[in-house]
Structure formats: structure tokens, C-alpha cells
Amino acid sequence: MYKIFFNSRAFIISDNFEECFSQINGVAAKINTPDEMGELLTYFETAYQTHSLWLYAPDTEKAFAWFSACFSTIEAAGGLVQNKNNDYLLIYRFERWDLPKGKREKKETPEETALREVEEECSLSNLNLYSHITDTYHTYRLNNKLCLKKTYWYKMKYNGTLQPSPQTEELIEKAVWVSDSHLYEYVIDMYASIKEVFIEAGIKLIH
């Protein structure tokens, strides 16, 4: 299954027929050609009233290849970081709380990108990366061009004692540690693709 976010809305490609066509709050579809994928995307991009679109595809890899061909693809990586007290590292940018992440450079592995971006965006070293959480996908327009960003996410541990410092040249205003008891207050207004990282990591948010 693939889940691609259009802001807070989700385009889901699944090979589970019953799951796709039993949605109460979403729209289900089936296509047969790449051209039909383009038409479906044109519809969903502007169908703001449609919270989710479930595309039934027995071959999800082929369907996702058709989907990806409609976009310019960018890869990034980031981290869900905890310190010795099990607090979580969050950043504040563009009026939203977020997780540190950034664009993957040539010849870099996703793991290397994730470590570098956390270090650069929050001025923290002595980071240990220990497991892959999930990969998220979200779309946006840049200079009127459709872009699809794939972000690799990893669990990390910070073993030092320094407070994070935001990378202001990247327009990050804050970098803070947040305890799990207050995490819900920050996550509730995050982008849907970032919320997905917490869900996939199995983190229960306390309200």
C-alpha cells in the first residue's frame, strides 16, 4: 500500500478491494491506463471536499509508477530523535511544528542524510541512528510544477547534554525538546505526513 498526502488529504493505492470500496468518508476508484491516472490526479488535486481517495490496484507497484510519472520526484530524510530523558526533538518552521529533515544529496545514503540534517537543523552531534520507521510521501507545487517528495524516517537517540539550536538560515525559528506528556499539543497541528511518522513509530499521544 502507498499513502501519498496532498496537504491533509490522502491518495491511497491499495490491493485490498474490500478496504478500498468500503470507505465511508472517502472516494474509491479503479483505473486501467497511465492516462486515467493523470485524469484521477487532476480530479483529486482540486477536489478539496474529498478527504481521501482509495485507488484499487492489484499491482500496487505498477500503479505507483504511473502515479510517480506525473511528478518530479525529490528524496529527503529525517529523524524522530529522543534524548536521555526520552523527550522528542521538534522544530518550528513556517508556522508549524515539524521534525528535522532535509533533501538527500548525491551519493548520500538516506541514513547519512537523516543524521546530517538533524545535526545541521538543530546543532546537535553525538547522534545514534538505530532503526527505520517508515517512508512518507507528500506532494506540492514548485514554480507550477508538481513535485512528489519521498522522505525516509529513522529513530535516533541523542546522548549529549546540549540544548538544540535552530538553523535560522533555513528559516527554523525554534528547536526544542518536548516530553511525551505534552507531545499531543505539538503534534495535533502538524502536517498529516509528519503525524504519520508518530503513528508508524507506535507513539501513543496523550491528550
DRENDO-1510 file (C-alpha; in Angstrom, 1 decimal, always signed):
<recs>
REC; n; res; u; v; w
REC; 1; MET; +0.0; +0.0; +0.0 .
REC; 2; TYR; +1.1; +3.5; -0.7 .
REC; 3; LYS; -0.3; +6.6; +1.0 .
REC; 4; ILE; +0.5; +10.0; -0.6 .
REC; 5; PHE; -0.5; +13.2; +1.2 .
REC; 6; PHE; -1.9; +16.3; -0.6 .
REC; 7; ASN; -1.6; +18.6; +2.4 .
REC; 8; SER; -4.1; +16.9; +4.9 .
REC; 9; ARG; -5.8; +14.7; +2.3 .
REC; 10; ALA; -4.6; +11.2; +1.3 .
REC; 11; PHE; -4.3; +9.4; -2.0 .
REC; 12; ILE; -4.0; +5.7; -1.2 .
REC; 13; ILE; -3.0; +2.9; -3.6 .
REC; 14; SER; -4.0; -0.5; -2.3 .
REC; 15; ASP; -4.5; -4.0; -3.5 .
REC; 16; ASN; -7.2; -4.7; -0.9 .
REC; 17; PHE; -10.5; -4.5; -2.8 .
REC; 18; GLU; -12.8; -4.6; +0.3 .
REC; 19; GLU; -10.8; -1.9; +2.1 .
REC; 20; CYS; -10.9; +0.4; -0.9 .
REC; 21; PHE; -14.6; +0.1; -1.6 .
REC; 22; SER; -15.9; +0.1; +1.9 .
REC; 23; GLN; -14.8; +3.6; +2.7 .
REC; 24; ILE; -17.5; +5.8; +4.2 .
REC; 25; ASN; -15.6; +9.2; +4.2 .
REC; 26; GLY; -13.5; +8.6; +1.0 .
REC; 27; VAL; -13.8; +8.0; -2.7 .
REC; 28; ALA; -12.8; +4.7; -4.3 .
REC; 29; ALA; -11.6; +4.2; -7.9 .
REC; 30; LYS; -10.1; +1.8; -10.3 .
REC; 31; ILE; -8.1; +2.6; -13.4 .
REC; 32; ASN; -6.6; +0.8; -16.3 .
REC; 33; THR; -4.1; +3.1; -18.0 .
REC; 34; PRO; -1.5; +5.8; -17.1 .
REC; 35; ASP; -3.7; +8.4; -18.8 .
REC; 36; GLU; -6.5; +7.5; -16.4 .
REC; 37; MET; -4.1; +8.0; -13.6 .
REC; 38; GLY; -3.4; +11.5; -14.8 .
REC; 39; GLU; -7.1; +12.3; -15.0 .
REC; 40; LEU; -7.6; +10.9; -11.5 .
REC; 41; LEU; -4.8; +13.1; -10.2 .
REC; 42; THR; -6.3; +16.2; -11.9 .
REC; 43; TYR; -9.6; +15.5; -10.2 .
REC; 44; PHE; -8.1; +14.9; -6.7 .
REC; 45; GLU; -5.8; +17.8; -6.7 .
REC; 46; THR; -8.7; +20.2; -6.8 .
REC; 47; ALA; -11.4; +18.1; -5.1 .
REC; 48; TYR; -10.9; +19.7; -1.7 .
REC; 49; GLN; -14.1; +18.2; -0.4 .
REC; 50; THR; -12.7; +14.7; -0.9 .
REC; 51; HIS; -10.7; +13.8; +2.2 .
REC; 52; SER; -9.3; +10.6; +0.8 .
REC; 53; LEU; -9.2; +8.7; -2.5 .
REC; 54; TRP; -8.6; +5.0; -2.5 .
REC; 55; LEU; -7.3; +3.6; -5.7 .
REC; 56; TYR; -7.8; -0.2; -6.0 .
REC; 57; ALA; -4.8; -1.7; -7.9 .
REC; 58; PRO; -3.9; -5.4; -7.9 .
REC; 59; ASP; -0.4; -4.4; -8.9 .
REC; 60; THR; +0.4; -1.5; -6.5 .
REC; 61; GLU; +4.0; -1.1; -7.8 .
REC; 62; LYS; +2.8; -0.5; -11.3 .
REC; 63; ALA; +0.1; +1.9; -10.2 .
REC; 64; PHE; +2.6; +3.8; -8.1 .
REC; 65; ALA; +5.0; +4.0; -11.1 .
REC; 66; TRP; +2.1; +5.6; -13.1 .
REC; 67; PHE; +1.5; +8.0; -10.2 .
REC; 68; SER; +5.2; +8.9; -9.8 .
REC; 69; ALA; +5.5; +9.6; -13.6 .
REC; 70; CYS; +3.1; +12.5; -13.2 .
REC; 71; PHE; +5.6; +14.3; -10.8 .
REC; 72; SER; +9.1; +15.5; -10.4 .
REC; 73; THR; +10.4; +13.3; -7.5 .
REC; 74; ILE; +12.6; +14.5; -4.7 .
REC; 75; GLU; +14.1; +12.4; -1.9 .
REC; 76; ALA; +14.7; +13.6; +1.7 .
REC; 77; ALA; +15.4; +12.0; +5.1 .
REC; 78; GLY; +14.8; +12.9; +8.7 .
REC; 79; GLY; +14.8; +11.8; +12.3 .
REC; 80; LEU; +12.5; +11.1; +15.2 .
REC; 81; VAL; +15.0; +11.9; +17.9 .
REC; 82; GLN; +14.8; +11.3; +21.6 .
REC; 83; ASN; +17.3; +12.4; +24.3 .
REC; 84; LYS; +18.3; +10.6; +27.6 .
REC; 85; ASN; +15.0; +11.7; +29.2 .
REC; 86; ASN; +13.1; +10.3; +26.2 .
REC; 87; ASP; +12.0; +13.8; +25.2 .
REC; 88; TYR; +11.3; +14.3; +21.5 .
REC; 89; LEU; +13.2; +16.8; +19.3 .
REC; 90; LEU; +10.8; +19.2; +17.4 .
REC; 91; ILE; +11.4; +22.2; +15.2 .
REC; 92; TYR; +9.2; +25.2; +14.4 .
REC; 93; ARG; +9.2; +26.5; +10.8 .
REC; 94; PHE; +6.6; +28.2; +8.5 .
REC; 95; GLU; +4.2; +28.5; +11.5 .
REC; 96; ARG; +4.1; +24.7; +12.1 .
REC; 97; TRP; +5.8; +22.3; +14.4 .
REC; 98; ASP; +7.8; +19.7; +12.5 .
REC; 99; LEU; +10.5; +17.1; +12.6 .
REC; 100; PRO; +14.1; +17.8; +11.4 .
REC; 101; LYS; +14.6; +16.6; +7.8 .
REC; 102; GLY; +16.1; +17.7; +4.6 .
REC; 103; LYS; +16.9; +16.9; +0.9 .
REC; 104; ARG; +19.1; +14.0; +0.1 .
REC; 105; GLU; +22.4; +14.9; -1.6 .
REC; 106; LYS; +24.1; +12.9; -4.4 .
REC; 107; LYS; +25.9; +9.8; -3.2 .
REC; 108; GLU; +24.4; +10.1; +0.2 .
REC; 109; THR; +22.5; +7.2; +1.8 .
REC; 110; PRO; +19.2; +8.0; +3.4 .
REC; 111; GLU; +20.7; +7.3; +6.8 .
REC; 112; GLU; +23.6; +9.7; +6.2 .
REC; 113; THR; +21.1; +12.4; +5.0 .
REC; 114; ALA; +19.0; +11.9; +8.2 .
REC; 115; LEU; +21.9; +12.3; +10.5 .
REC; 116; ARG; +23.3; +15.3; +8.7 .
REC; 117; GLU; +20.0; +17.1; +8.5 .
REC; 118; VAL; +19.3; +16.7; +12.2 .
REC; 119; GLU; +22.8; +17.9; +13.1 .
REC; 120; GLU; +22.5; +20.9; +10.8 .
REC; 121; GLU; +19.0; +22.0; +11.6 .
REC; 122; CYS; +19.3; +21.6; +15.4 .
REC; 123; SER; +23.1; +21.9; +16.0 .
REC; 124; LEU; +23.3; +18.6; +17.7 .
REC; 125; SER; +26.0; +15.9; +17.2 .
REC; 126; ASN; +26.6; +12.6; +19.0 .
REC; 127; LEU; +23.5; +11.2; +17.4 .
REC; 128; ASN; +22.9; +7.4; +17.1 .
REC; 129; LEU; +20.6; +6.1; +14.4 .
REC; 130; TYR; +19.1; +2.8; +15.2 .
REC; 131; SER; +16.0; +1.9; +13.1 .
REC; 132; HIS; +14.0; +2.8; +10.1 .
REC; 133; ILE; +10.4; +3.9; +10.9 .
REC; 134; THR; +8.7; +4.4; +7.6 .
REC; 135; ASP; +8.8; +6.3; +4.3 .
REC; 136; THR; +6.3; +9.1; +3.8 .
REC; 137; TYR; +5.1; +10.8; +0.6 .
REC; 138; HIS; +3.6; +14.2; +0.0 .
REC; 139; THR; +3.0; +16.4; -2.9 .
REC; 140; TYR; +3.3; +20.1; -3.6 .
REC; 141; ARG; +3.7; +22.6; -6.4 .
REC; 142; LEU; +7.0; +24.4; -7.0 .
REC; 143; ASN; +7.0; +27.0; -9.8 .
REC; 144; ASN; +3.8; +25.5; -11.1 .
REC; 145; LYS; +5.5; +22.0; -11.3 .
REC; 146; LEU; +4.0; +19.0; -9.5 .
REC; 147; CYS; +6.6; +17.6; -7.0 .
REC; 148; LEU; +6.5; +14.3; -5.1 .
REC; 149; LYS; +8.7; +14.1; -2.0 .
REC; 150; LYS; +9.7; +10.8; -0.5 .
REC; 151; THR; +11.1; +11.1; +3.0 .
REC; 152; TYR; +12.9; +8.3; +4.8 .
REC; 153; TRP; +12.4; +8.4; +8.6 .
REC; 154; TYR; +14.6; +7.0; +11.3 .
REC; 155; LYS; +14.6; +6.6; +15.1 .
REC; 156; MET; +17.6; +8.3; +16.6 .
REC; 157; LYS; +19.0; +8.9; +20.1 .
REC; 158; TYR; +20.9; +11.9; +21.3 .
REC; 159; ASN; +23.3; +11.1; +24.1 .
REC; 160; GLY; +24.7; +14.5; +24.8 .
REC; 161; THR; +23.5; +17.3; +27.2 .
REC; 162; LEU; +23.2; +20.3; +24.9 .
REC; 163; GLN; +20.0; +22.1; +24.1 .
REC; 164; PRO; +19.1; +22.2; +20.4 .
REC; 165; SER; +19.7; +25.4; +18.5 .
REC; 166; PRO; +17.6; +26.2; +15.3 .
REC; 167; GLN; +19.3; +26.7; +11.9 .
REC; 168; THR; +17.9; +30.2; +11.3 .
REC; 169; GLU; +19.3; +30.4; +7.7 .
REC; 170; GLU; +16.8; +27.6; +6.9 .
REC; 171; LEU; +14.1; +29.7; +8.5 .
REC; 172; ILE; +13.8; +27.4; +11.5 .
REC; 173; GLU; +12.6; +29.6; +14.4 .
REC; 174; LYS; +12.7; +27.1; +17.3 .
REC; 175; ALA; +14.3; +23.7; +18.1 .
REC; 176; VAL; +13.1; +22.2; +21.4 .
REC; 177; TRP; +12.8; +19.0; +23.4 .
REC; 178; VAL; +9.2; +18.0; +24.2 .
REC; 179; SER; +8.2; +15.4; +26.8 .
REC; 180; ASP; +5.8; +12.7; +25.8 .
REC; 181; SER; +3.1; +14.1; +28.2 .
REC; 182; HIS; +3.0; +17.3; +26.2 .
REC; 183; LEU; +3.6; +15.9; +22.7 .
REC; 184; TYR; +0.0; +15.9; +21.7 .
REC; 185; GLU; -0.2; +19.7; +22.0 .
REC; 186; TYR; +2.5; +20.0; +19.3 .
REC; 187; VAL; +1.6; +17.1; +17.0 .
REC; 188; ILE; -2.1; +18.0; +16.6 .
REC; 189; ASP; -1.4; +20.8; +14.2 .
REC; 190; MET; +1.5; +19.1; +12.3 .
REC; 191; TYR; +1.3; +18.2; +8.6 .
REC; 192; ALA; -0.5; +14.9; +8.0 .
REC; 193; SER; +2.7; +13.3; +6.6 .
REC; 194; ILE; +4.5; +14.2; +9.8 .
REC; 195; LYS; +1.8; +12.8; +12.0 .
REC; 196; GLU; +2.1; +9.6; +10.1 .
REC; 197; VAL; +5.7; +9.2; +11.4 .
REC; 198; PHE; +4.5; +9.2; +15.0 .
REC; 199; ILE; +1.7; +6.7; +14.1 .
REC; 200; GLU; +4.1; +4.3; +12.4 .
REC; 201; ALA; +6.6; +4.6; +15.3 .
REC; 202; GLY; +3.8; +3.4; +17.6 .
REC; 203; ILE; +3.8; +6.5; +19.8 .
REC; 204; LYS; +0.6; +7.0; +21.7 .
REC; 205; LEU; -0.2; +10.6; +22.1 .
REC; 206; ILE; -1.7; +11.6; +25.5 .
REC; 207; HIS; -4.5; +14.2; +25.2 .
</recs>
